[in-house]
Amino acid sequence: MGLAFTTITNSIAAIAVTGVTIKDIDEIPESVLPRMCPIMYPEPDGFISGFTYERNSTGPGSVALATVNYNMTYAFLYTPVGSGRGLFDVYDDMVSKVGAILDKIIVSDAITGVVDLTIAEAFQFGAVPDPTGNMFIGTRLVFQVIEFIN
């Protein structure tokens, strides 16, 4: 069995959260338009980080048991900065939507391809850029993934 990056991202993209568009790794927008918000997608710059590999048995790579740890970072964009909707105007609904996303991802059994998926970092709501540098009010969601392979 190999790494499950795409299985995990497919599972996350398949969850349904009312009022939020969730994109898969092959659907990352080049630029986010205001009408696309709120939107969550894999962060193109540094999506996979903190990768570690620990071999748990002997033998060639195709049969050796191993534990793999890494982080997956997602961007969550709620509304454009300067849209007349300040952080505290949207804070309640934005936090509620992030909570609904987290509920679907870490509390339910909706995500496949992992042994364990937890929150890796506390969230800091504020200005977050889209891939072209346009600024949005939102946050980054960082998930720690543990996989057992082979």
SELO-930672 format. One record per residue (C-alpha): residue number from 1; x, y, z. Coordinates in steps of 0.2 Angstrom, whole numbers. Layout:
<recs>
+-----+-------+-------+-------+
: num :    xx :    yy :    zz :
+-----+-------+-------+-------+
: NUM :     X :     Y :     Z :
...
+-----+-------+-------+-------+
</recs>
This chain:
<recs>
+-----+-------+-------+-------+
: num :    xx :    yy :    zz :
+-----+-------+-------+-------+
:   1 :     0 :     0 :     0 :
:   2 :     7 :    17 :    -4 :
:   3 :     4 :    35 :     3 :
:   4 :   -14 :    40 :     2 :
:   5 :   -12 :    59 :    -2 :
:   6 :   -25 :    59 :   -16 :
:   7 :   -37 :    47 :    -6 :
:   8 :   -37 :    59 :     8 :
:   9 :   -39 :    75 :    -2 :
:  10 :   -53 :    66 :   -12 :
:  11 :   -62 :    62 :     4 :
:  12 :   -60 :    80 :    11 :
:  13 :   -67 :    87 :    -6 :
:  14 :   -82 :    75 :    -5 :
:  15 :   -88 :    81 :    12 :
:  16 :  -103 :    93 :    12 :
:  17 :  -104 :   109 :    22 :
:  18 :  -118 :   120 :    19 :
:  19 :  -112 :   136 :    11 :
:  20 :   -94 :   131 :     8 :
:  21 :   -86 :   125 :    -8 :
:  22 :   -72 :   112 :    -4 :
:  23 :   -60 :   109 :   -18 :
:  24 :   -49 :    94 :   -21 :
:  25 :   -30 :    95 :   -25 :
:  26 :   -34 :    95 :   -44 :
:  27 :   -46 :   109 :   -42 :
:  28 :   -36 :   122 :   -34 :
:  29 :   -41 :   139 :   -41 :
:  30 :   -28 :   150 :   -49 :
:  31 :   -37 :   165 :   -43 :
:  32 :   -52 :   166 :   -31 :
:  33 :   -67 :   177 :   -36 :
:  34 :   -78 :   184 :   -22 :
:  35 :   -93 :   174 :   -28 :
:  36 :   -83 :   158 :   -25 :
:  37 :   -82 :   162 :    -6 :
:  38 :   -82 :   154 :     6 :
:  39 :   -70 :   141 :    -1 :
:  40 :   -58 :   129 :     5 :
:  41 :   -44 :   121 :    -5 :
:  42 :   -27 :   113 :    -3 :
:  43 :   -14 :   127 :     0 :
:  44 :    -3 :   126 :   -16 :
:  45 :    13 :   133 :    -7 :
:  46 :    18 :   120 :     6 :
:  47 :     3 :   109 :     5 :
:  48 :    13 :    94 :    12 :
:  49 :    25 :    98 :    26 :
:  50 :    34 :    90 :    41 :
:  51 :    35 :    73 :    32 :
:  52 :    43 :    59 :    42 :
:  53 :    46 :    41 :    38 :
:  54 :    49 :    28 :    52 :
:  55 :    52 :    10 :    47 :
:  56 :    44 :    -2 :    59 :
:  57 :    51 :   -19 :    52 :
:  58 :    65 :   -25 :    41 :
:  59 :    65 :   -30 :    23 :
:  60 :    64 :   -21 :     6 :
:  61 :    53 :    -5 :     4 :
:  62 :    39 :   -15 :    -4 :
:  63 :    36 :   -26 :    11 :
:  64 :    43 :   -16 :    26 :
:  65 :    30 :    -9 :    38 :
:  66 :    32 :    10 :    41 :
:  67 :    24 :    24 :    49 :
:  68 :    22 :    40 :    40 :
:  69 :    18 :    57 :    48 :
:  70 :    15 :    73 :    38 :
:  71 :     4 :    89 :    38 :
:  72 :    -8 :    94 :    25 :
:  73 :   -12 :   113 :    24 :
:  74 :   -29 :   120 :    17 :
:  75 :   -33 :   138 :    14 :
:  76 :   -51 :   144 :    20 :
:  77 :   -56 :   160 :    12 :
:  78 :   -72 :   168 :    18 :
:  79 :   -73 :   185 :    10 :
:  80 :   -61 :   197 :     1 :
:  81 :   -52 :   210 :    12 :
:  82 :   -59 :   227 :     8 :
:  83 :   -76 :   220 :     3 :
:  84 :   -84 :   231 :    17 :
:  85 :   -86 :   216 :    28 :
:  86 :   -73 :   217 :    41 :
:  87 :   -67 :   203 :    51 :
:  88 :   -78 :   205 :    66 :
:  89 :   -94 :   208 :    54 :
:  90 :   -91 :   190 :    48 :
:  91 :   -82 :   182 :    62 :
:  92 :   -97 :   172 :    69 :
:  93 :  -102 :   164 :    53 :
:  94 :   -84 :   161 :    48 :
:  95 :   -80 :   152 :    64 :
:  96 :   -96 :   142 :    62 :
:  97 :   -92 :   136 :    45 :
:  98 :   -74 :   131 :    50 :
:  99 :   -82 :   122 :    65 :
: 100 :   -93 :   113 :    53 :
: 101 :   -79 :   108 :    42 :
: 102 :   -68 :   102 :    56 :
: 103 :   -83 :    92 :    63 :
: 104 :   -85 :    83 :    46 :
: 105 :   -66 :    80 :    44 :
: 106 :   -60 :    75 :    62 :
: 107 :   -76 :    69 :    71 :
: 108 :   -84 :    59 :    57 :
: 109 :   -78 :    44 :    48 :
: 110 :   -79 :    53 :    31 :
: 111 :   -61 :    54 :    28 :
: 112 :   -53 :    38 :    21 :
: 113 :   -34 :    34 :    18 :
: 114 :   -28 :    38 :    35 :
: 115 :   -25 :    30 :    51 :
: 116 :   -26 :    46 :    61 :
: 117 :   -30 :    64 :    56 :
: 118 :   -29 :    78 :    69 :
: 119 :   -27 :    97 :    70 :
: 120 :    -9 :   101 :    69 :
: 121 :   -10 :   120 :    72 :
: 122 :   -22 :   132 :    81 :
: 123 :   -31 :   144 :    69 :
: 124 :   -27 :   162 :    66 :
: 125 :   -41 :   171 :    58 :
: 126 :   -36 :   186 :    47 :
: 127 :   -29 :   190 :    30 :
: 128 :   -25 :   175 :    19 :
: 129 :   -19 :   176 :     1 :
: 130 :   -26 :   166 :   -13 :
: 131 :   -14 :   158 :   -26 :
: 132 :   -12 :   175 :   -35 :
: 133 :    -9 :   185 :   -19 :
: 134 :   -27 :   193 :   -18 :
: 135 :   -31 :   195 :     1 :
: 136 :   -46 :   187 :     9 :
: 137 :   -52 :   186 :    27 :
: 138 :   -50 :   167 :    32 :
: 139 :   -38 :   155 :    40 :
: 140 :   -27 :   140 :    36 :
: 141 :   -32 :   123 :    42 :
: 142 :   -17 :   112 :    46 :
: 143 :   -20 :    93 :    48 :
: 144 :    -8 :    81 :    55 :
: 145 :    -9 :    64 :    46 :
: 146 :    -3 :    47 :    52 :
: 147 :    -2 :    33 :    39 :
: 148 :     4 :    15 :    41 :
: 149 :    10 :     9 :    25 :
: 150 :    13 :    -9 :    18 :
+-----+-------+-------+-------+
</recs>
